[in-house]
Amino acid sequence: MPQPSADAAVQEQDQERDQDFDSEFHYEHWTPRFNPWVIAFTVTLATFMEALDSSIANVALPHIAGTLGASYEEATWVLTSYLVSNAIVLPISGWIANRIGRKRFYMSCVALFTAFSFLCGLASSLAMLIVFRVIQGAAGGGLQPSERSILADTFPPEKRSLAFALYGMAVVVAPAIGPTIGGWITDNYTWRWIFFLNIPVGAISLALTSRIVEDPPYLKRLRKRLGSVDGIGLGLLALTIGALQIMLDKGQEDDWFGSRLIVTCAALVVTGLAVLLYREVTAEHPIIDLSLYRRRNFAMSQVVMVVIGAALYSTTVMIPQFLQEMMGYTATDAGMALSVGGLVLMVLLPMVGWLGQRLDPRLMITFGFMMLSFGIWRISDLDLGISFGNAVSWRVVMVLGMPFLFVPISVMSYVGIPQEKNNEVSGLTALARNIGGSIGVSFISTMLVRRAQVHQQFLAAHAYSGSSQYRSMQQAIARALEARAFSPASAAAGAGAQIYNQMVQQARTLAYIDTVHVLVILLVCLIPVGYLMKKPRFRSRPVAAAE
């Protein structure tokens, strides 16, 4: 039997590769009526507003609690309720958009988000505010996925990197500058203006979207082919995502599995996920198309998005927390340390979007992880004597790698995906980033508390009254206090209290360093992950060539 020639074997491999990407490049050609960049700006406006709202209320919680007569722990449900409802809607946003039309769904989300932002600002009780935040979060959950899928349909594959750079300016920059804007508004006006700020933005977005954005023809045909609603799958998904979000958000606060609430949520997550997976595999019209995860690029892009979310949100919480807790910064000053990094991102993202049209995205992902690892490693030089400039440089160096991850991953997640699945891909990718953010924040919160306890026990074992170092330090502090007119007894007690406070501060500082080291190790392990993906090959569309 004759053996195939080397040329034939190479040709066969090329054909197999082409089959993987046929659904990416052989899509229905459609040209929107308006300039694609006008459409991109229009949909980015509301997405920026929603992304900003996910973090802008963080620094206002003490003020909200005081105004509404609640404790700080009760006020944290203002954040948790938003995150839970937001996370539930993210994975089903594509399914809803396919059923009622993406433009209609997007405008409904903007209208609801704007209306309930106004009601949040008027809330007269904590219970009322939490109910309004639930609906606001559910409406916001449809904005980010809708923008991603609109951009994916508006721009051809070879030009998506620049479009997703604009999208990145909304979903990456907004959470970084949110605490600064929220702190400034709260300090100078009232926390209610944090929500009233959304009203003009939402109104402008609605007016522009109604005139400029349109659904491509394939979406209109797709609505006619959709089957019945999988109500069981929808309920299981809401139960699983909601329980997971509550568990991650409240875990450290409630001592994890020492809490009945957390144990119940964990059981719901495990059981709900198992039943959901079985349901989605066997259902005729599933809520989530699990076959998407069989595609290597999509599956790997979800992993990277989880890491991006974890790195972005964990450091967004950790840096201001260190500056406020250990250095005595105000909320506004701590937010400013992050905002400079946000400005750097605004400059860098368009440049990386332009490079994304020319460079191998796998190379960009590798470089991004290297820069992100180096940037977070730099935070490990923290101590109680750092300057504001040092704190700013932490965030600036760290975010240098973020665009090299966010832009190519946003592009790669659509490679090899049928056009009619764009809405679902957008929702699942946004969910991966948000869950990554919740995991990152939960991880650092737990690490900081647990490692501080370990270091405090170690330091306390060496700071006993019989130690010569302890006695000399206590005597020196006591003499200084006596020189300030303290009695000998008061000076001795004060010296002991100061030594204890120093020990606690040192233990907390060492806990921050430990947390940073763990983050760096995890990121370094992911440096080569980009080369586990297939390189996309952007070709001219046959339809365009015929024109």
Buried (B, 14 or more C-beta within 10 A) or exposed (E): EEEEEEEEEEEEEEEEEEEBBEBBBBBEEBEBEBEBEEBBEBBBBBBBBBBBBBBBBBBBBEBBBEBBEBEEEBBBBBBBBBBBBBBBBBBBBBBBBBBEBBBEBBBBBBBBBBBBBBBBBEBEEBEBBBBBBBBBBBBBBBBBBBBBBBBBBBBBBBBBBBBBBBBBBBBBBBBBBBBBBBBBBBBEEBBBBBBBBBBEBBEBBBEBBEEBBBBBEBBEEBBEEEEEEBEEBBBBBBBBBBBBBBBBBBBBBBEBEEBEEBBEBBEBBEBBBEBBBEBBEEBEEBBBBEEBEEBBBBBBBBBBBBBBBBBBBBBBBBBBBBBBBBBEBEBBBBBBBBBBBBBBBBEBBBEBBBBBEEBBBBBBBBBBBBBBBBBBBBBBEBEEEBEBEBBBBBBBBBBBBBBBBBBBBBBBBBBBBBBBBBBBBBBBBBBBBBBBBBBBBBBBBBBBBEBBEEBBEEBEEEBEEEEEEBEEBBEEBBEBBBEEEBEEEEBBBBBBEBBBEBBBBBBBBBBBBBBBBEBBEBBBEBBEBBBBBBBBBBBEBEEEEEE
